[in-house]
Each structure stands twice: as structure tokens, then as C-alpha cells.
Amino acid sequence: MAPAGLLWAGPRHRKDNMAVAAASQPSTVRWSWRFWARQLVWAAVDLVFPPHCAGCGQPGQRFCAGCRSQLSLLHSPFCESCGYPVGQAGQCQSCRGGAGALKSLAAVRSAAYFEGPLQKAIHQLKYHRDGILADELAGLLLAAGPDDAPAGSLVVPVPLAPERLAARGYNQAGLVARTYAELRGLRLSPRAAARVRHTSSQVGLSAPQRRLNVAGAFAADRRLVAGKSIVLIDDVCTTGATLDACAEALLAAGAAQVWGLTLARARLAGLPADHSAS
């Protein structure tokens, strides 16, 4: 059964780095005192233990300007169904065939392709307990959108399964969501959604298999999400199945609408060249 209140549904911080990411949307950035307090603490730690870039390993910064310059940033137009970059407005090839269309998300946006330095940095955040790296990476989301999310939207991370959360000790999507919410001046609600069913790894599964694997895996708390517009945060989007399943639970609990936002987007094999980012 779902927990009470949940409804089933079928080296050191560089201010210049964050400023570059935030410059495209200056009106949306509100530097939270919590964010700055964290930076001060880690700046002191970095004096003793200088950080290394998560993308290239060079000392001095957690995610250096050289690695940032190598990111394959995603630009419009995007598929109107799944948010994948396309050559012209409309649907991508996968969604036109019915394989990739998402049903519950208003839109999906990602900062860059899941490759190169960003892939290495996400792995560092996810598997090596480098939680402060989330502050560096979350700045990438400011330029990614979603543009249509209204002021006052609730920021919700895609939850981990309880056993995985216990083993890892933290939810990497939750760390990114925390910083994004702080920088946007939005309210974070890490307990708005929960995983209520064990799922197998999505690696190697087709889009239909991924959707089936996560169907009914999430529940949401009506007391926290009813009537709210939600920005749903995760680290990587492959087909969008996990985001869509979580969004379905949020909508079933009364959320007004749900946008998906991720650091990275996996390249879809077999798409023509005009689906690449500019």
C-alpha cells in the first residue's frame, strides 16, 4: 500500500561559473542565503582540500570553464511531445511513430546531451558522494527552462527507491532540485512524491519496456501538490518514461501541471542529423 497521504497512480566554488549559467535569465535568479552559506563553508574546506574538476580532473574548480565549453547544449525547436531537439517545430520521429510520446508532462527540457564532461560530472555526483557538485551543475538548469512554468511553482525531485536511497545516502536529483529551487526562489518539496514499487534497472530497455517498468511505481501527496504547478527534476532523461510516470502520480494527486527538467538528455540512436543540437 502507498504510505499515508500518498495517492497511487495507475576547486572551490567559482562565482563566475554560476554567473555564466544564470546570465541568460537574470530576472529568475534569487541568490538564497542557504546557497551562499553552503558556498562559504565549502570555500573553507577547499582551502585545505582543493577540488578537482569532475569533467577532466584538473585541480582548481569542481566543473571548469574548459569542460563547460565542451557541453552540447540543447536548443529549440523541441519535439512538442517529448522535448527532444528537432530540426523543425513538431514531433520527433520517435513520437510520430507513437513510441516516445509522453502523456502526463506539459513539457520536458534538458540542459545538454548526456556525454563528455557532463556525463562524467553526473556520474561523480551520483556515485561518488560529491554532493556540493550539485550546486555547480544546477546552474545549467536556469537557462534550460521551463519557460512556461509560472511563478510559485513547486520544485519536486524524482524520488529514489527507499533501499537505493538508504544505500547511497542521498538523492542526487534532490540535491540538484534544492539548488535550482534556491536560485529560482521557488519552494522545494522533496517529499511530494515517493517510489512505492520496486523497479528493475531501465538500462537496455526499449521505450515501451521502460514505460511498463515504471508504471504505477510512484505516488504523490495530495496535501502538498493539489492545485500546484510542478517542476519535476531529475539528473538524466533517456526516453522520459520515469519523468512521465512520476508526473502521472502528481497529476492524480491534484497537481495542475507538471514540467520535466533534467541536467542531461541521452542522444536517441537512429535519429537523422537534423535532430542534433546547434
N, C-alpha and C positions, 0 to 999 in steps of 0.2 A: 504493500500500500504506500501511497505517497505520504510524506511527512505532513503533520498538521499544518493547515493553511495553504498547502500546495495543491494545485489542480493538475490532474493528468491531462495530457493532450494526446489524443489518439496516436692619466691619467688623471685625472681629476676632472671634475666637470668643467666643460668649456661653454661659457655663456654664448659665444659666437656660434657654436654649433646649433644650439636651441633657437637662437635668433634667426638663423637662416631658414630653419624649418617653419618658424612662425611668421615670417615676414609676409607670406602671401595672404594671410588672414589676420592682420593686426587687430582688427576690431573684436575678434573672438578670443583673444588671449588675455587671461587674467592670472598673473603670477601669484599662485597661492602661497601663503606663509608656510604651509606644510611642505610644499615643494622646496622652497628656499631653505627651510630649516634642514631638510634632508641633504641638500647640496652642501651646506656648511659643515655638517657632520662628516660627509664623505670627503670633502676637501681636506679636512684634518687627517683623515685616515690615509688619503692619497699622498700626503707629505711623507708618511712613514713607509707606505707600501704603494709605490707608483703603479697606476693601472696600465694595462696593455690593451691595444685595440682588439675588439672582438672579431673584426673582419680580417686583419692582416697580422696581428701580433706585435706590431710596433709599439714601443713604450711611449707614454705621454698622454694618451686620451683613450676613452673607452670605445669610441667609434669615430675614427679620424676623418678628416676632411677628404683625404685621398680615397677612402672607401666609400664615403658618401657620394663622391663624384662618379663612382662606378655603378651606382644604382640604376636599374632600368625602371625609371618612374613611369607610372601608368597615367595616360591622358585620355580625355574624351575624343571621340564618342565611345560610349559603353553600350553593351548589349542591354536592352530595356528589360530583359528578364533576369539575367544572372550577373550583370555588371562586368562581364569580361570585355576588354578593349576590342573594338571592331573597326573596320575600315570606314563604315558609314553608319548613320543612325539606323536603328532597327534591332533585330535579333542576330545573335551569332549563329554559326552553322549548327552547333550542338542543340541550341534551343529551338531553332526552326524545325529540327527533326524530332523534337519532343523529349530528348534525352536529358537536357540540362536545365530546363525551365524550373524556376523556384516559385513556390506558391504563396508563401507567407511573408516574405520580405518585401518592403517597399522598394529597396534598392540595396546593392552591395557595392562598396568601394574599398580599394586597397591602395597602399602607398606605392608598392613596387613589386616586380616579379621576385619570386622565391628562388634566388640564385645568387652566386657570388658572395660578396661580403655580407649582404643581408641574411642569406641563408646561414652563414657561419655565425653571425651575431645572434640570430634567433635560437640556434642550437646551443650557443653559450648561455643564453638566458634560460632556456628550457631545461637543460640537463646539467649545468654546472653551477647552479645556485648563485648566479651573478645578478641578483635582484636589482641593484642600482642601475644596471644597463637598461632596464625598462624606462627610466627617465630619459635616456638618450634617444631610444627608439620611438617612444610615444610622440615625440615632436614631429615625426614623419606623418602622423595621422592628421595633424592640423591642416595640412594642405590637401589631404585626400578627401575630406568631406566628412559626413554627407552635407551637401549644401542646403537640402530641404528640411533638415531636422530643426524644429522650432526651438526657440529659447525655452529653457526649463525642461528640456528632455532629460530623461533618466539614463544614466550610463550603467550598463549591465555586462559583466564578463560572462563568456560561455563557461559554465562550471565544469570542473573535473569530476570524475567518479570519486567517491569518498576514499576508496582504497588507494587510488593513484595520488590523491591529494595528501593522504597520510604518508605515503612512501616518499613523495617529493618534498613535502613540507610547505608548498606554496603553489598557487595557480599563476602561471606566467601571464595568462590573459588578464587576470585580476590586477597584477602589478601594472601592466600597460594601461588598463582601464582606469586605475587610480590616478595615474599621472595625466592622462587625457582629460579626465573629469576636472582635475585641479586646474589645468591650463585653460580649459574652456569655461570654467566657472559653473559647471554642471554638478548635479548630485549623483554620487556613486551609490549603487545598491548591489553589493556583492552577493546578497542572499535572496535576490529577487527570483532567481532561477536555480534549479538543482537537478542533478542527474539522479534518476530514480530507477534506472535499469542498467545492468551491465551491458556493455557493447564490446565487440571484438575490434581489433585494430582496423582502421579504414585503409591501410596501406595495401595496394594491389587490387582493391575492389573497383568495379565499374561504377558509373554514376548511379544506375538503378540499384545496384547492390549496396552502395553507400547509403542511399535513402532508406532502404529496408533495414539496414543495420542500426540506424539511429532512430527509427520510427518509434514513438512513444517512450523515448529514453529520457525526456525532460518533463519537469513540472514547474509551475511558477506560482508565486504567492499573490493572490488577488489583492490582498491588503496593501501591497507595495506597488503594484503595476496597473491597477484598474484606472482607465482613463488617461494613462501616461503615454507619451511618445518615447520610444526606447531607442538608444544607440547601443547595439549589441557588439561587443568587442571580442575578437579572437586574434591569435597570432598569425595563422595562415588559413587561406581559403583555397581549397582544391576544386571541388565541384559545388561547394556551398551547401551540401546536404546537412552538415552539422548545424550550421547557422540557421538554416531553414527549419529544421526540426525544433530547435530551441525557440525560434520566432513563433512557431505554431503554438507552443505551450504558452508563451507570453500573450499571444492574441486570445487564446482560450481562457486565460485568466483576466481578460478585460482590457489589455493594452490597446491603445488607439491605433498605433502603427509601429513597425519595427524596421530600423535600418541596420544593415550589417556593415561593420568596419573592421578591416584587418591590416596588419603590417604588410603582409605579403600575399601574393596570388600566384599559384602554381601555373606554369605555362601548360596549355592543353595541347597534347600531341595531335598532329594531323591537321591543324588549322592552317589555312593559307597565310601567306606572308603578310597580307594586309591586316591581320589580327595582332600584329606586334605593336608595342608602344612606340611612339615617336620620341 
